[in-house]
Amino acid sequence: MSDKTPIISIRNVTKRFKGAPSAAVDDVSLDIMPGEFFVLLGPSGCGKTTLLRMIAGFEIPTSGQILIDGQDMAEVPPNKRPVNMVFQSYAVFPHMTVAQNVGYGLKIAGVSADEIRSRVAEALELVKLDGLDARMPDQLSGGQRQRVALARSLVMRPKVLLLDEPLSALDAKLRAQMQFELADLQDKVGITFITVTHDQDEALSMAGRIAVMNKGDVAQLAAPADLYEYPANRFVADFVGSVNIFEGKLTLDEPDKAAVDCPGLGKVWLNHGVTGAHGSNVWVALRPEKIYLHVPGEGKAVRAAAEDAPEGHNFARGQIKGMSYLGDITLYEIQLDCGAMIRVSRPNLSRHDQEDFTWDDRVSMHWRADSPVVLLS
Amino acid sequence: MKLLGKRAPVAPLEYTRRWSMRIWVGLVLLFLYTPLITLVAFSFNDSRRNIVWRGFTTKYYEKALHNSSLMEALTNSITIAALATVVSVVLGALAAVLLWRFRFPTKAAWEGAMALPIVVPEICMGVAMLAFFARLDLPQDLPWPFDLSQITIAHITFCFPFVAMVVRSRLTSFNREEEEAAKDLGASEWQAFRDVLLPHMKPGLIAGALLAFTLSLDDFVITFFTSGPNTVTFPVKVYSMVRFSVTPEVNAASALVIALTVLLTTIALKLQSRMGTLAQGH
């Protein structure tokens, strides 16, 4: 991918709104490649929507440059940009039929009526709305309205399709289905998609690459699996998925092993180096699903931990203070002997697995030496 | 209720099934419509006076329709109302869009100034208009319909703020992303306005036009001060007729105007709901 030229180049873009104490987007640089499914992920107010709106042309950067297909967009108004947007509210025109909605952009562009008809039909088929061309928007479900908005943008054959929180207004079942369909659609049309979302599941399931944003800044840019398994900092580790974070001191750091002493958790052993200064303050992130729970016989946990770490490492004891049964997994809130709380999830591999542990049970835990992530910031 | 056995108990929100409520609603309707019904009924009364029923006749309608000065006044009124409505709708819609769309210094002052013609007592407006036109000293003996320009201008002044108010409240429900979507699809500022904002405003424009038309049609005070000697409108004419005696002829003419306004309102509402089902303008 690196040999191609980026379809969108964002260079040192900053956006300050009048009267706002800090910049909404703060010196962001990103390259988005043709055909990519790119996701901007972040909590509300992190600047992701502002960035998207700057690409579409609805906001003007305070400084910096946005290039689309190598062309500077500084002087180009939204109606002249080779991008199209699917709005969060879908913004389907309520007084036009489905066909009129989808054909609107072509009509403005002066395309002949015959061509409009055939391209609208094609676009509606693409989003599986064929046969509904004469319907009014209020006769459609939320999911169908979104498809109209999608078709309306796709029919313009843009270089880039921008989607602002495309799935947030749909119910859970439909959302899961649309996640697949969007990825599928992107595959089919080959257009670059840039999606804004605050939902990490959505981002992980659809994206080719994800830029996690925090306070106007890109906190990490990575592929979904890398983002989850190798978060670059505490913000990303915490925002993407659920995580336990413990502060500690780096006591050993060699190319193939490292150790962190966490007062809240115990001694943590890693089977790889972390390139941090000896004795420096670091944070250990441990995902709940990467912790094994053991029935009170404590020897088992110690033996399991000792398999890939020196004795006394990667192992803890505690008492179950809370649990919630979610069907496929059970979540446990465990108070460690040193007082800190840790979250552990356990898959219910058989029907009776959730009966193994209950409130106030003493438990032991262990985790593998490649599970913890050491974070320097 | 228990004695009757079959009846379902009255639910808390079933107001229409409570006798106290029914009587109250009946009284309100009686209070509202008795004068109107009396007016229309006595327009068919075969008597010079409006007091005792003497039998059915339509001769006063004939008389009213052949009363050339009354008909001239009615024509004037409708012409003024039509002109004032068109101009008020355009001005009011533009003012509403301006105040809704843009943020600028002194905006609050503008909004207040817009509402002023609504709250200032009509008599004050009338006197002010009189003084204004006297100062302007427009030629008085213009041919029809230019002799109506003073009244029309005065009517526009107090009508367009009502239109602006109605249209503005309609605009608050507009989803701005729709306008952005239009531009995103290539529409210019004007095309986005024409294709997206204007259809959304349509119900407000129709309601505003109806309001302006009826306000203009029955205005008496301001018209009285701004009309020249040769420009008589329907309300002013009726007033001068009533000063001698309330004849069934006045009743008949009034009934005709009522019929006209009801007809226009029905047409406008039909139009609006047809556009609603046709185009879902909400």
Chai-1 contact restraints between the chains, C-beta under 6 A:
chainA,res_idxA,chainB,res_idxB,connection_type,confidence,min_distance_angstrom,max_distance_angstrom,comment,restraint_id
A,F58,B,E180,contact,1.0,0.0,6.0,A-B,restraint_1
A,P78,B,K183,contact,1.0,0.0,6.0,A-B,restraint_2
A,P78,B,D184,contact,1.0,0.0,6.0,A-B,restraint_3
A,N79,B,K183,contact,1.0,0.0,6.0,A-B,restraint_4
A,N79,B,G186,contact,1.0,0.0,6.0,A-B,restraint_5
A,N79,B,A187,contact,1.0,0.0,6.0,A-B,restraint_6
A,N84,B,D184,contact,1.0,0.0,6.0,A-B,restraint_7
A,M85,B,D184,contact,1.0,0.0,6.0,A-B,restraint_8
A,F87,B,E177,contact,1.0,0.0,6.0,A-B,restraint_9
A,F87,B,A181,contact,1.0,0.0,6.0,A-B,restraint_10
A,S89,B,N175,contact,1.0,0.0,6.0,A-B,restraint_11
A,S89,B,E177,contact,1.0,0.0,6.0,A-B,restraint_12
A,A91,B,E177,contact,1.0,0.0,6.0,A-B,restraint_13
A,A91,B,E178,contact,1.0,0.0,6.0,A-B,restraint_14
A,A91,B,A181,contact,1.0,0.0,6.0,A-B,restraint_15
A,P94,B,Q280,contact,1.0,0.0,6.0,A-B,restraint_16
A,H95,B,P199,contact,1.0,0.0,6.0,A-B,restraint_17
A,H95,B,A279,contact,1.0,0.0,6.0,A-B,restraint_18
A,H95,B,Q280,contact,1.0,0.0,6.0,A-B,restraint_19
A,H95,B,G281,contact,1.0,0.0,6.0,A-B,restraint_20
A,Y104,B,L185,contact,1.0,0.0,6.0,A-B,restraint_21
A,G105,B,L185,contact,1.0,0.0,6.0,A-B,restraint_22
A,G105,B,G186,contact,1.0,0.0,6.0,A-B,restraint_23
A,I108,B,G186,contact,1.0,0.0,6.0,A-B,restraint_24
A,I108,B,A187,contact,1.0,0.0,6.0,A-B,restraint_25
A,A109,B,G186,contact,1.0,0.0,6.0,A-B,restraint_26
A,M136,B,Q280,contact,1.0,0.0,6.0,A-B,restraint_27
A,D138,B,Q280,contact,1.0,0.0,6.0,A-B,restraint_28
